[in-house]
Amino acid sequence: MSLPGPTSSWTAQSLEDWRARGRRISVEGNDIFVCDEGEPGLPVIVLIHGFPTSSWDWQGIWAGLRDRYRLVAMDMLGFGFSDKPSRRHYSIHRQADLVEAVIRECGLSHYHVLAHDYGDTVAQELLARQQEGRGAGRCLSSCFLNGGLFPETHRALFTQKLLLSPLGPLLSRLSGFAQFRKNFSRVFGPQSKPTEEELQLFWSLINERGGKRIFHNLITYMRDRRQHRERWLTVLQKSKLPLALINGSLDPVSGEHMVARYQQLGCRLDYLARLPAIGHYPQVEDPASVLQHYLTFLKLHVESAVSPRA
Protein backbone atom coordinates (compact mmCIF):
# COMPACT_ATOMS: atom_id res chain seq x y z
CA MET A 1 0.00 0.00 0.00
CA SER A 2 1.24 3.49 -0.78
CA LEU A 3 1.88 6.03 1.92
CA PRO A 4 -1.43 7.72 2.80
CA GLY A 5 -2.05 11.42 2.76
CA PRO A 6 -2.72 14.11 0.16
CA THR A 7 0.31 14.97 -1.93
CA SER A 8 1.79 18.20 -3.25
CA SER A 9 -0.44 17.86 -6.33
CA TRP A 10 -3.24 19.44 -4.28
CA THR A 11 -2.16 23.01 -4.96
CA ALA A 12 -3.67 26.26 -6.16
CA GLN A 13 -1.98 25.67 -9.51
CA SER A 14 -3.53 22.21 -9.88
CA LEU A 15 -6.94 23.72 -9.15
CA GLU A 16 -6.50 26.40 -11.80
CA ASP A 17 -5.21 23.79 -14.25
CA TRP A 18 -8.35 21.77 -13.56
CA ARG A 19 -10.56 24.78 -14.28
CA ALA A 20 -8.70 25.45 -17.53
CA ARG A 21 -9.01 21.83 -18.70
CA GLY A 22 -12.78 21.78 -18.32
CA ARG A 23 -15.58 23.71 -19.94
CA ARG A 24 -18.99 24.97 -18.93
CA ILE A 25 -21.85 23.61 -21.02
CA SER A 26 -25.52 24.53 -20.93
CA VAL A 27 -27.56 21.60 -19.59
CA GLU A 28 -31.29 21.99 -19.10
CA GLY A 29 -30.99 25.71 -18.45
CA ASN A 30 -27.94 25.55 -16.19
CA ASP A 31 -24.22 25.95 -16.85
CA ILE A 32 -22.46 22.77 -15.77
CA PHE A 33 -18.67 22.42 -15.54
CA VAL A 34 -17.44 19.29 -17.35
CA CYS A 35 -13.95 17.88 -17.76
CA ASP A 36 -13.84 15.42 -20.68
CA GLU A 37 -10.43 14.00 -21.56
CA GLY A 38 -9.06 10.95 -23.34
CA GLU A 39 -9.16 9.45 -26.81
CA PRO A 40 -12.71 9.02 -28.20
CA GLY A 41 -12.14 5.33 -28.95
CA LEU A 42 -11.20 4.39 -25.39
CA PRO A 43 -13.62 2.88 -22.84
CA VAL A 44 -15.32 5.60 -20.80
CA ILE A 45 -15.47 6.26 -17.06
CA VAL A 46 -18.00 8.73 -15.69
CA LEU A 47 -16.78 10.07 -12.32
CA ILE A 48 -19.35 11.46 -9.87
CA HIS A 49 -18.12 13.49 -6.88
CA GLY A 50 -19.49 13.92 -3.37
CA PHE A 51 -20.77 16.57 -0.96
CA PRO A 52 -19.69 19.35 -0.47
CA THR A 53 -16.79 19.22 -2.92
CA SER A 54 -16.48 18.84 -6.72
CA SER A 55 -14.95 16.99 -9.63
CA TRP A 56 -11.51 18.26 -8.56
CA ASP A 57 -11.60 15.44 -5.99
CA TRP A 58 -10.64 13.10 -8.85
CA GLN A 59 -7.46 14.87 -9.94
CA GLY A 60 -5.25 12.62 -7.78
CA ILE A 61 -6.20 9.54 -9.84
CA TRP A 62 -6.95 11.30 -13.13
CA ALA A 63 -3.57 10.91 -14.83
CA GLY A 64 -3.39 7.23 -13.88
CA LEU A 65 -6.70 6.54 -15.61
CA ARG A 66 -6.49 8.90 -18.58
CA ASP A 67 -4.03 6.89 -20.69
CA ARG A 68 -6.37 3.89 -20.72
CA TYR A 69 -9.80 5.49 -20.50
CA ARG A 70 -11.76 8.48 -21.67
CA LEU A 71 -12.74 10.30 -18.47
CA VAL A 72 -15.83 12.46 -18.02
CA ALA A 73 -16.38 14.30 -14.74
CA MET A 74 -18.79 17.10 -13.95
CA ASP A 75 -19.45 19.46 -11.09
CA MET A 76 -23.05 18.70 -10.24
CA LEU A 77 -25.54 21.52 -9.88
CA GLY A 78 -24.70 23.53 -6.76
CA PHE A 79 -21.06 22.39 -6.62
CA GLY A 80 -17.64 23.57 -7.75
CA PHE A 81 -17.58 25.64 -10.93
CA SER A 82 -21.18 24.85 -11.94
CA ASP A 83 -24.22 27.07 -11.41
CA LYS A 84 -25.49 27.36 -7.83
CA PRO A 85 -29.08 28.60 -7.94
CA SER A 86 -30.67 29.60 -4.62
CA ARG A 87 -33.53 27.16 -4.48
CA ARG A 88 -34.44 24.10 -2.46
CA HIS A 89 -34.86 21.78 -5.44
CA TYR A 90 -31.56 19.87 -5.40
CA SER A 91 -32.93 16.34 -5.46
CA ILE A 92 -30.89 13.25 -6.29
CA HIS A 93 -33.28 12.57 -9.17
CA ARG A 94 -32.57 16.05 -10.56
CA GLN A 95 -28.82 15.49 -10.32
CA ALA A 96 -29.21 12.12 -12.08
CA ASP A 97 -31.14 13.90 -14.84
CA LEU A 98 -28.23 16.31 -15.30
CA VAL A 99 -25.62 13.54 -15.29
CA GLU A 100 -27.59 11.73 -17.98
CA ALA A 101 -27.86 14.96 -19.96
CA VAL A 102 -24.06 15.27 -19.85
CA ILE A 103 -23.74 11.62 -20.92
CA ARG A 104 -25.91 12.38 -23.94
CA GLU A 105 -24.14 15.68 -24.65
CA CYS A 106 -20.77 13.88 -24.68
CA GLY A 107 -22.16 11.11 -26.90
CA LEU A 108 -21.40 8.26 -24.49
CA SER A 109 -23.00 5.00 -25.57
CA HIS A 110 -21.24 2.77 -22.98
CA TYR A 111 -19.48 3.76 -19.76
CA HIS A 112 -18.34 2.73 -16.28
CA VAL A 113 -19.25 4.73 -13.17
CA LEU A 114 -16.88 5.66 -10.34
CA ALA A 115 -18.66 7.53 -7.54
CA HIS A 116 -18.11 8.92 -4.06
CA ASP A 117 -20.36 10.03 -1.17
CA TYR A 118 -23.34 12.02 -2.53
CA GLY A 119 -22.31 10.74 -5.94
CA ASP A 120 -22.91 7.16 -4.74
CA THR A 121 -26.59 7.96 -4.33
CA VAL A 122 -26.74 9.59 -7.76
CA ALA A 123 -25.09 6.44 -9.16
CA GLN A 124 -27.72 4.27 -7.44
CA GLU A 125 -30.46 6.23 -9.20
CA LEU A 126 -28.63 5.90 -12.53
CA LEU A 127 -28.40 2.13 -11.99
CA ALA A 128 -32.11 1.95 -11.15
CA ARG A 129 -32.91 3.63 -14.45
CA GLN A 130 -30.59 1.25 -16.27
CA GLN A 131 -32.41 -1.68 -14.66
CA GLU A 132 -35.71 -0.21 -15.85
CA GLY A 133 -34.36 0.08 -19.40
CA ARG A 134 -34.63 3.85 -19.59
CA GLY A 135 -31.16 5.10 -18.64
CA ALA A 136 -28.88 7.17 -20.83
CA GLY A 137 -26.49 4.93 -22.73
CA ARG A 138 -25.43 1.63 -21.22
CA CYS A 139 -23.66 1.42 -17.88
CA LEU A 140 -21.12 -1.42 -17.73
CA SER A 141 -20.06 -1.33 -14.06
CA SER A 142 -20.18 0.80 -10.93
CA CYS A 143 -17.61 1.33 -8.19
CA PHE A 144 -18.53 3.10 -4.96
CA LEU A 145 -16.13 4.92 -2.67
CA ASN A 146 -17.23 5.87 0.86
CA GLY A 147 -20.83 7.05 0.85
CA GLY A 148 -24.27 6.69 2.38
CA LEU A 149 -25.58 3.80 0.33
CA PHE A 150 -28.00 3.01 3.17
CA PRO A 151 -29.63 5.75 5.27
CA GLU A 152 -29.50 3.58 8.39
CA THR A 153 -25.68 3.45 8.29
CA HIS A 154 -25.07 7.07 7.29
CA ARG A 155 -23.73 8.72 10.46
CA ALA A 156 -24.33 12.34 9.56
CA LEU A 157 -22.29 15.00 11.31
CA PHE A 158 -24.18 17.21 13.75
CA THR A 159 -23.67 20.17 11.43
CA GLN A 160 -25.31 18.25 8.58
CA LYS A 161 -28.34 17.52 10.76
CA LEU A 162 -28.62 21.20 11.65
CA LEU A 163 -28.44 22.19 7.98
CA LEU A 164 -31.43 19.94 7.30
CA SER A 165 -33.42 21.52 10.14
CA PRO A 166 -35.33 24.84 10.08
CA LEU A 167 -32.07 26.43 11.27
CA GLY A 168 -30.39 25.44 8.00
CA PRO A 169 -30.63 28.81 6.17
CA LEU A 170 -29.20 30.65 9.17
CA LEU A 171 -26.39 28.13 9.59
CA SER A 172 -25.51 28.46 5.89
CA ARG A 173 -25.11 32.21 6.29
CA LEU A 174 -23.10 31.97 9.50
CA SER A 175 -20.81 29.06 8.61
CA GLY A 176 -17.21 30.00 7.94
CA PHE A 177 -13.83 28.51 7.24
CA ALA A 178 -13.05 27.61 10.87
CA GLN A 179 -16.14 25.42 11.16
CA PHE A 180 -15.51 23.91 7.73
CA ARG A 181 -11.90 23.09 8.67
CA LYS A 182 -13.02 21.31 11.82
CA ASN A 183 -15.81 19.25 10.22
CA PHE A 184 -14.03 18.43 6.97
CA SER A 185 -10.78 17.34 8.66
CA ARG A 186 -12.73 15.16 11.09
CA VAL A 187 -13.80 12.67 8.40
CA PHE A 188 -10.23 12.04 7.19
CA GLY A 189 -7.94 9.38 8.62
CA PRO A 190 -5.64 10.48 11.47
CA GLN A 191 -2.50 10.19 9.29
CA SER A 192 -4.01 11.54 6.06
CA LYS A 193 -5.66 14.83 7.01
CA PRO A 194 -5.58 17.73 4.55
CA THR A 195 -3.06 20.52 5.01
CA GLU A 196 -4.10 24.10 5.70
CA GLU A 197 -3.47 25.01 2.04
CA GLU A 198 -5.60 22.12 0.82
CA LEU A 199 -8.42 23.07 3.17
CA GLN A 200 -8.31 26.62 1.84
CA LEU A 201 -8.55 25.32 -1.72
CA PHE A 202 -11.54 23.09 -0.98
CA TRP A 203 -13.20 26.01 0.80
CA SER A 204 -12.60 28.31 -2.19
CA LEU A 205 -14.31 25.79 -4.46
CA ILE A 206 -17.29 25.59 -2.13
CA ASN A 207 -17.54 29.39 -2.15
CA GLU A 208 -17.18 29.66 -5.92
CA ARG A 209 -20.25 31.51 -7.25
CA GLY A 210 -21.53 31.98 -3.68
CA GLY A 211 -21.90 28.29 -2.92
CA LYS A 212 -21.80 28.51 0.87
CA ARG A 213 -25.24 30.13 0.93
CA ILE A 214 -26.95 26.99 -0.43
CA PHE A 215 -25.56 24.33 1.94
CA HIS A 216 -29.03 23.89 3.46
CA ASN A 217 -30.48 23.27 -0.01
CA LEU A 218 -27.89 20.68 -1.03
CA ILE A 219 -28.23 18.69 2.20
CA THR A 220 -31.78 17.60 1.31
CA TYR A 221 -30.20 14.49 -0.24
CA MET A 222 -30.41 12.96 3.24
CA ARG A 223 -34.21 13.01 2.98
CA ASP A 224 -34.05 11.55 -0.53
CA ARG A 225 -32.05 8.61 0.80
CA ARG A 226 -34.72 7.80 3.36
CA GLN A 227 -37.61 8.27 0.96
CA HIS A 228 -36.13 6.13 -1.83
CA ARG A 229 -34.26 3.59 0.30
CA GLU A 230 -36.00 0.52 -1.11
CA ARG A 231 -35.53 1.59 -4.72
CA TRP A 232 -31.82 2.25 -4.23
CA LEU A 233 -31.26 -0.86 -2.12
CA THR A 234 -33.01 -3.15 -4.59
CA VAL A 235 -30.81 -2.03 -7.46
CA LEU A 236 -27.73 -3.14 -5.49
CA GLN A 237 -29.25 -6.48 -4.56
CA LYS A 238 -30.48 -7.27 -8.07
CA SER A 239 -27.75 -5.67 -10.14
CA LYS A 240 -26.76 -7.43 -13.33
CA LEU A 241 -23.65 -5.25 -13.53
CA PRO A 242 -20.35 -5.75 -11.68
CA LEU A 243 -20.22 -3.67 -8.49
CA ALA A 244 -17.23 -2.74 -6.33
CA LEU A 245 -16.54 -1.01 -3.01
CA ILE A 246 -13.30 0.81 -2.22
CA ASN A 247 -13.75 1.97 1.35
CA GLY A 248 -11.72 3.95 3.86
CA SER A 249 -12.34 1.95 7.04
CA LEU A 250 -11.73 4.82 9.49
CA ASP A 251 -14.44 7.04 8.01
CA PRO A 252 -16.82 7.97 10.87
CA VAL A 253 -19.63 8.65 8.39
CA SER A 254 -19.56 5.66 5.99
CA GLY A 255 -16.64 3.48 6.99
CA GLU A 256 -16.36 -0.19 7.91
CA HIS A 257 -19.86 -0.20 9.38
CA MET A 258 -21.28 0.62 5.93
CA VAL A 259 -19.34 -2.26 4.34
CA ALA A 260 -20.71 -4.65 6.96
CA ARG A 261 -24.26 -3.52 6.24
CA TYR A 262 -23.70 -3.87 2.48
CA GLN A 263 -22.72 -7.49 2.96
CA GLN A 264 -25.48 -8.17 5.48
CA LEU A 265 -28.12 -6.95 3.02
CA GLY A 266 -26.92 -9.33 0.30
CA CYS A 267 -25.97 -6.67 -2.22
CA ARG A 268 -23.97 -7.74 -5.24
CA LEU A 269 -20.26 -7.27 -4.60
CA ASP A 270 -17.68 -8.31 -7.18
CA TYR A 271 -14.72 -6.53 -5.62
CA LEU A 272 -14.03 -5.17 -2.13
CA ALA A 273 -11.00 -3.13 -1.05
CA ARG A 274 -10.67 -1.99 2.55
CA LEU A 275 -8.21 0.85 3.20
CA PRO A 276 -7.58 0.39 6.93
CA ALA A 277 -5.83 3.71 7.66
CA ILE A 278 -8.02 5.93 5.46
CA GLY A 279 -11.15 7.99 6.12
CA HIS A 280 -14.01 9.38 4.05
CA TYR A 281 -12.04 10.72 1.06
CA PRO A 282 -9.91 7.78 -0.15
CA GLN A 283 -9.27 9.31 -3.59
CA VAL A 284 -7.79 12.37 -1.84
CA GLU A 285 -6.13 10.63 1.12
CA ASP A 286 -4.56 7.71 -0.76
CA PRO A 287 -5.07 8.14 -4.51
CA ALA A 288 -2.44 5.54 -5.42
CA SER A 289 -4.29 2.75 -3.60
CA VAL A 290 -7.65 3.80 -5.03
CA LEU A 291 -6.19 3.80 -8.53
CA GLN A 292 -4.60 0.39 -8.05
CA HIS A 293 -7.76 -1.20 -6.69
CA TYR A 294 -10.05 0.36 -9.27
CA LEU A 295 -7.90 -0.76 -12.19
CA THR A 296 -7.75 -4.26 -10.69
CA PHE A 297 -11.54 -4.36 -10.42
CA LEU A 298 -11.95 -3.31 -14.04
CA LYS A 299 -9.38 -5.83 -15.25
CA LEU A 300 -10.69 -8.79 -13.24
CA HIS A 301 -14.42 -8.29 -13.38
CA VAL A 302 -15.18 -6.07 -16.35
CA GLU A 303 -12.51 -6.14 -19.03
CA SER A 304 -12.26 -9.93 -18.89
CA ALA A 305 -15.69 -9.93 -20.51
CA VAL A 306 -16.20 -8.62 -24.01
CA SER A 307 -17.63 -5.11 -23.59
CA PRO A 308 -18.60 -2.62 -26.28
CA ARG A 309 -16.60 0.59 -26.42
CA ALA A 310 -17.96 4.10 -26.48
C-alpha positions as CSV (number, residue, x, y, z in Angstrom):
1,M,0.0,0.0,0.0
2,S,1.2,3.5,-0.8
3,L,1.9,6.0,1.9
4,P,-1.4,7.7,2.8
5,G,-2.1,11.4,2.8
6,P,-2.7,14.1,0.2
7,T,0.3,15.0,-1.9
8,S,1.8,18.2,-3.2
9,S,-0.4,17.9,-6.3
10,W,-3.2,19.4,-4.3
11,T,-2.2,23.0,-5.0
12,A,-3.7,26.3,-6.2
13,Q,-2.0,25.7,-9.5
14,S,-3.5,22.2,-9.9
15,L,-6.9,23.7,-9.2
16,E,-6.5,26.4,-11.8
17,D,-5.2,23.8,-14.2
18,W,-8.4,21.8,-13.6
19,R,-10.6,24.8,-14.3
20,A,-8.7,25.4,-17.5
21,R,-9.0,21.8,-18.7
22,G,-12.8,21.8,-18.3
23,R,-15.6,23.7,-19.9
24,R,-19.0,25.0,-18.9
25,I,-21.9,23.6,-21.0
26,S,-25.5,24.5,-20.9
27,V,-27.6,21.6,-19.6
28,E,-31.3,22.0,-19.1
29,G,-31.0,25.7,-18.4
30,N,-27.9,25.6,-16.2
31,D,-24.2,26.0,-16.9
32,I,-22.5,22.8,-15.8
33,F,-18.7,22.4,-15.5
34,V,-17.4,19.3,-17.3
35,C,-14.0,17.9,-17.8
36,D,-13.8,15.4,-20.7
37,E,-10.4,14.0,-21.6
38,G,-9.1,11.0,-23.3
39,E,-9.2,9.5,-26.8
40,P,-12.7,9.0,-28.2
41,G,-12.1,5.3,-28.9
42,L,-11.2,4.4,-25.4
43,P,-13.6,2.9,-22.8
44,V,-15.3,5.6,-20.8
45,I,-15.5,6.3,-17.1
46,V,-18.0,8.7,-15.7
47,L,-16.8,10.1,-12.3
48,I,-19.4,11.5,-9.9
49,H,-18.1,13.5,-6.9
50,G,-19.5,13.9,-3.4
51,F,-20.8,16.6,-1.0
52,P,-19.7,19.3,-0.5
53,T,-16.8,19.2,-2.9
54,S,-16.5,18.8,-6.7
55,S,-14.9,17.0,-9.6
56,W,-11.5,18.3,-8.6
57,D,-11.6,15.4,-6.0
58,W,-10.6,13.1,-8.8
59,Q,-7.5,14.9,-9.9
60,G,-5.3,12.6,-7.8
61,I,-6.2,9.5,-9.8
62,W,-7.0,11.3,-13.1
63,A,-3.6,10.9,-14.8
64,G,-3.4,7.2,-13.9
65,L,-6.7,6.5,-15.6
66,R,-6.5,8.9,-18.6
67,D,-4.0,6.9,-20.7
68,R,-6.4,3.9,-20.7
69,Y,-9.8,5.5,-20.5
70,R,-11.8,8.5,-21.7
71,L,-12.7,10.3,-18.5
72,V,-15.8,12.5,-18.0
73,A,-16.4,14.3,-14.7
74,M,-18.8,17.1,-14.0
75,D,-19.5,19.5,-11.1
76,M,-23.1,18.7,-10.2
77,L,-25.5,21.5,-9.9
78,G,-24.7,23.5,-6.8
79,F,-21.1,22.4,-6.6
80,G,-17.6,23.6,-7.8
81,F,-17.6,25.6,-10.9
82,S,-21.2,24.9,-11.9
83,D,-24.2,27.1,-11.4
84,K,-25.5,27.4,-7.8
85,P,-29.1,28.6,-7.9
86,S,-30.7,29.6,-4.6
87,R,-33.5,27.2,-4.5
88,R,-34.4,24.1,-2.5
89,H,-34.9,21.8,-5.4
90,Y,-31.6,19.9,-5.4
91,S,-32.9,16.3,-5.5
92,I,-30.9,13.2,-6.3
93,H,-33.3,12.6,-9.2
94,R,-32.6,16.0,-10.6
95,Q,-28.8,15.5,-10.3
96,A,-29.2,12.1,-12.1
97,D,-31.1,13.9,-14.8
98,L,-28.2,16.3,-15.3
99,V,-25.6,13.5,-15.3
100,E,-27.6,11.7,-18.0
101,A,-27.9,15.0,-20.0
102,V,-24.1,15.3,-19.9
103,I,-23.7,11.6,-20.9
104,R,-25.9,12.4,-23.9
105,E,-24.1,15.7,-24.6
106,C,-20.8,13.9,-24.7
107,G,-22.2,11.1,-26.9
108,L,-21.4,8.3,-24.5
109,S,-23.0,5.0,-25.6
110,H,-21.2,2.8,-23.0
111,Y,-19.5,3.8,-19.8
112,H,-18.3,2.7,-16.3
113,V,-19.2,4.7,-13.2
114,L,-16.9,5.7,-10.3
115,A,-18.7,7.5,-7.5
116,H,-18.1,8.9,-4.1
117,D,-20.4,10.0,-1.2
118,Y,-23.3,12.0,-2.5
119,G,-22.3,10.7,-5.9
120,D,-22.9,7.2,-4.7
121,T,-26.6,8.0,-4.3
122,V,-26.7,9.6,-7.8
123,A,-25.1,6.4,-9.2
124,Q,-27.7,4.3,-7.4
125,E,-30.5,6.2,-9.2
126,L,-28.6,5.9,-12.5
127,L,-28.4,2.1,-12.0
128,A,-32.1,2.0,-11.1
129,R,-32.9,3.6,-14.5
130,Q,-30.6,1.2,-16.3
131,Q,-32.4,-1.7,-14.7
132,E,-35.7,-0.2,-15.9
133,G,-34.4,0.1,-19.4
134,R,-34.6,3.9,-19.6
135,G,-31.2,5.1,-18.6
136,A,-28.9,7.2,-20.8
137,G,-26.5,4.9,-22.7
138,R,-25.4,1.6,-21.2
139,C,-23.7,1.4,-17.9
140,L,-21.1,-1.4,-17.7
141,S,-20.1,-1.3,-14.1
142,S,-20.2,0.8,-10.9
143,C,-17.6,1.3,-8.2
144,F,-18.5,3.1,-5.0
145,L,-16.1,4.9,-2.7
146,N,-17.2,5.9,0.9
147,G,-20.8,7.0,0.9
148,G,-24.3,6.7,2.4
149,L,-25.6,3.8,0.3
150,F,-28.0,3.0,3.2
151,P,-29.6,5.7,5.3
152,E,-29.5,3.6,8.4
153,T,-25.7,3.4,8.3
154,H,-25.1,7.1,7.3
155,R,-23.7,8.7,10.5
156,A,-24.3,12.3,9.6
157,L,-22.3,15.0,11.3
158,F,-24.2,17.2,13.8
159,T,-23.7,20.2,11.4
160,Q,-25.3,18.2,8.6
161,K,-28.3,17.5,10.8
162,L,-28.6,21.2,11.6
163,L,-28.4,22.2,8.0
164,L,-31.4,19.9,7.3
165,S,-33.4,21.5,10.1
166,P,-35.3,24.8,10.1
167,L,-32.1,26.4,11.3
168,G,-30.4,25.4,8.0
169,P,-30.6,28.8,6.2
170,L,-29.2,30.6,9.2
171,L,-26.4,28.1,9.6
172,S,-25.5,28.5,5.9
173,R,-25.1,32.2,6.3
174,L,-23.1,32.0,9.5
175,S,-20.8,29.1,8.6
176,G,-17.2,30.0,7.9
177,F,-13.8,28.5,7.2
178,A,-13.1,27.6,10.9
179,Q,-16.1,25.4,11.2
180,F,-15.5,23.9,7.7
181,R,-11.9,23.1,8.7
182,K,-13.0,21.3,11.8
183,N,-15.8,19.3,10.2
184,F,-14.0,18.4,7.0
185,S,-10.8,17.3,8.7
186,R,-12.7,15.2,11.1
187,V,-13.8,12.7,8.4
188,F,-10.2,12.0,7.2
189,G,-7.9,9.4,8.6
190,P,-5.6,10.5,11.5
191,Q,-2.5,10.2,9.3
192,S,-4.0,11.5,6.1
193,K,-5.7,14.8,7.0
194,P,-5.6,17.7,4.5
195,T,-3.1,20.5,5.0
196,E,-4.1,24.1,5.7
197,E,-3.5,25.0,2.0
198,E,-5.6,22.1,0.8
199,L,-8.4,23.1,3.2
200,Q,-8.3,26.6,1.8
201,L,-8.5,25.3,-1.7
202,F,-11.5,23.1,-1.0
203,W,-13.2,26.0,0.8
204,S,-12.6,28.3,-2.2
205,L,-14.3,25.8,-4.5
206,I,-17.3,25.6,-2.1
207,N,-17.5,29.4,-2.2
208,E,-17.2,29.7,-5.9
209,R,-20.2,31.5,-7.2
210,G,-21.5,32.0,-3.7
211,G,-21.9,28.3,-2.9
212,K,-21.8,28.5,0.9
213,R,-25.2,30.1,0.9
214,I,-26.9,27.0,-0.4
215,F,-25.6,24.3,1.9
216,H,-29.0,23.9,3.5
217,N,-30.5,23.3,0.0
218,L,-27.9,20.7,-1.0
219,I,-28.2,18.7,2.2
220,T,-31.8,17.6,1.3
221,Y,-30.2,14.5,-0.2
222,M,-30.4,13.0,3.2
223,R,-34.2,13.0,3.0
224,D,-34.0,11.5,-0.5
225,R,-32.1,8.6,0.8
226,R,-34.7,7.8,3.4
227,Q,-37.6,8.3,1.0
228,H,-36.1,6.1,-1.8
229,R,-34.3,3.6,0.3
230,E,-36.0,0.5,-1.1
231,R,-35.5,1.6,-4.7
232,W,-31.8,2.3,-4.2
233,L,-31.3,-0.9,-2.1
234,T,-33.0,-3.2,-4.6
235,V,-30.8,-2.0,-7.5
236,L,-27.7,-3.1,-5.5
237,Q,-29.2,-6.5,-4.6
238,K,-30.5,-7.3,-8.1
239,S,-27.7,-5.7,-10.1
240,K,-26.8,-7.4,-13.3
241,L,-23.6,-5.2,-13.5
242,P,-20.3,-5.8,-11.7
243,L,-20.2,-3.7,-8.5
244,A,-17.2,-2.7,-6.3
245,L,-16.5,-1.0,-3.0
246,I,-13.3,0.8,-2.2
247,N,-13.8,2.0,1.3
248,G,-11.7,3.9,3.9
249,S,-12.3,1.9,7.0
250,L,-11.7,4.8,9.5
251,D,-14.4,7.0,8.0
252,P,-16.8,8.0,10.9
253,V,-19.6,8.6,8.4
254,S,-19.6,5.7,6.0
255,G,-16.6,3.5,7.0
256,E,-16.4,-0.2,7.9
257,H,-19.9,-0.2,9.4
258,M,-21.3,0.6,5.9
259,V,-19.3,-2.3,4.3
260,A,-20.7,-4.7,7.0
261,R,-24.3,-3.5,6.2
262,Y,-23.7,-3.9,2.5
263,Q,-22.7,-7.5,3.0
264,Q,-25.5,-8.2,5.5
265,L,-28.1,-7.0,3.0
266,G,-26.9,-9.3,0.3
267,C,-26.0,-6.7,-2.2
268,R,-24.0,-7.7,-5.2
269,L,-20.3,-7.3,-4.6
270,D,-17.7,-8.3,-7.2
271,Y,-14.7,-6.5,-5.6
272,L,-14.0,-5.2,-2.1
273,A,-11.0,-3.1,-1.0
274,R,-10.7,-2.0,2.5
275,L,-8.2,0.8,3.2
276,P,-7.6,0.4,6.9
277,A,-5.8,3.7,7.7
278,I,-8.0,5.9,5.5
279,G,-11.2,8.0,6.1
280,H,-14.0,9.4,4.0
281,Y,-12.0,10.7,1.1
282,P,-9.9,7.8,-0.2
283,Q,-9.3,9.3,-3.6
284,V,-7.8,12.4,-1.8
285,E,-6.1,10.6,1.1
286,D,-4.6,7.7,-0.8
287,P,-5.1,8.1,-4.5
288,A,-2.4,5.5,-5.4
289,S,-4.3,2.8,-3.6
290,V,-7.7,3.8,-5.0
291,L,-6.2,3.8,-8.5
292,Q,-4.6,0.4,-8.0
293,H,-7.8,-1.2,-6.7
294,Y,-10.0,0.4,-9.3
295,L,-7.9,-0.8,-12.2
296,T,-7.7,-4.3,-10.7
297,F,-11.5,-4.4,-10.4
298,L,-12.0,-3.3,-14.0
299,K,-9.4,-5.8,-15.2
300,L,-10.7,-8.8,-13.2
301,H,-14.4,-8.3,-13.4
302,V,-15.2,-6.1,-16.3
303,E,-12.5,-6.1,-19.0
304,S,-12.3,-9.9,-18.9
305,A,-15.7,-9.9,-20.5
306,V,-16.2,-8.6,-24.0
307,S,-17.6,-5.1,-23.6
308,P,-18.6,-2.6,-26.3
309,R,-16.6,0.6,-26.4
310,A,-18.0,4.1,-26.5
